[in-house]
Amino acid sequence: MATPMVAGAAVAAAAIAGRYGILAWQAFKARPRMPRMRKFYEGGFQGSMTRREAALILGVRESVVAEKVKEAHRRVMVANHPDAGGSHYLASKINEAKDMMLGKSNNSGSAF
């Protein structure tokens, strides 16, 4: 007589656990997605800018189109602009990274 009661209790416990498991899964699936935080370039700068370093500074791949470089430059520059409390040195490095990625030469042709 005890065996059917134990079996019934086990089935009821499994049903309750299954119900809470399903509710937990639905709550997990319905949660708002958190955007990934982008990790920016950490560390010091090299003596002369390389294409790899420029891509790390701007947060893009080395083989990216010019439009993406311009978008990335704008995004990083807004965060580090000297008029908004950023550093002049960082702004110059960001601009140098953009020029490197777009293939512009560092020499402007001026004698000065």
Secondary structure, 3 states (H helix, E strand, C coil): CHHHHHHHHHHHHHHHHHHHHHHHHHHHHHCCCCCCCCCCCCCCCCCCCCHHHHHHHHCCCCCCCHHHHHHHHHHHHHHHCHHHCCCHHHHHHHHHHHHHHHCCCCCCCCCC
